[in-house]
Amino acid sequence: MRRSRAAVVNRQLVIVVCRGNIGRSPFAEAVLNGELSRRNLNEKIGVISRGVQGTSVDPEPVKFSNITYYPEMYKDAKPVLDALSIDLSAHVSTPINEADAKAANILLAVDGKTREGLASLFPDQVSKIHLISELVNQNRDIVDPEGVSGADKQRQIFTDLRNIALAGFPKLLVLLDVE
């Protein structure tokens, strides 16, 4: 069944942003969309992910489109992704642009550097920018899994991100003013 254009236009949009849009933000996108589905809120809210890499604040383009092309990181992360039934293999890394930022109701940065990058790129959208950890009343970064070796460390990063996204989901709904 095809959604009407009005239904799509009236949906609120959350964009989760990390550096490369390879691991953290697509993972958080999957977790949040899963929770939206579980709560039957997908008609009201949509979640997508983007990265700041490939923009003026981090101009080096992303080398590969998703986590599966980074063999060591993927080997270490795959067990936790599988345990959580999250498949990132079809994800395509996408840098954030002005149209995305304007369309978003909320921009969730996974770390302070990303938040600063978003503020620099989109100074007129600063009121929309939040650290994802703020959803659980914290002010801390989710470590970038790139360059982090070991399955235990990858499990810790992705489990931490999942726990924050799920525990902070009610606050996200408050920020979006959704009942």
Secondary structure as GFF3:
##gff-version 3
##sequence-region A 1 179
A	DSSP	alpha_helix	5	9	.	.	.	ID=ss1
A	DSSP	beta_strand	12	18	.	.	.	ID=ss2
A	DSSP	alpha_helix	24	38	.	.	.	ID=ss3
A	DSSP	beta_strand	45	51	.	.	.	ID=ss4
A	DSSP	three_ten_helix	67	69	.	.	.	ID=ss5
A	DSSP	alpha_helix	71	83	.	.	.	ID=ss6
A	DSSP	alpha_helix	98	103	.	.	.	ID=ss7
A	DSSP	beta_strand	106	109	.	.	.	ID=ss8
A	DSSP	alpha_helix	112	121	.	.	.	ID=ss9
A	DSSP	three_ten_helix	123	128	.	.	.	ID=ss10
A	DSSP	beta_strand	129	131	.	.	.	ID=ss11
A	DSSP	three_ten_helix	132	136	.	.	.	ID=ss12
A	DSSP	alpha_helix	151	167	.	.	.	ID=ss13
A	DSSP	alpha_helix	169	176	.	.	.	ID=ss14
###
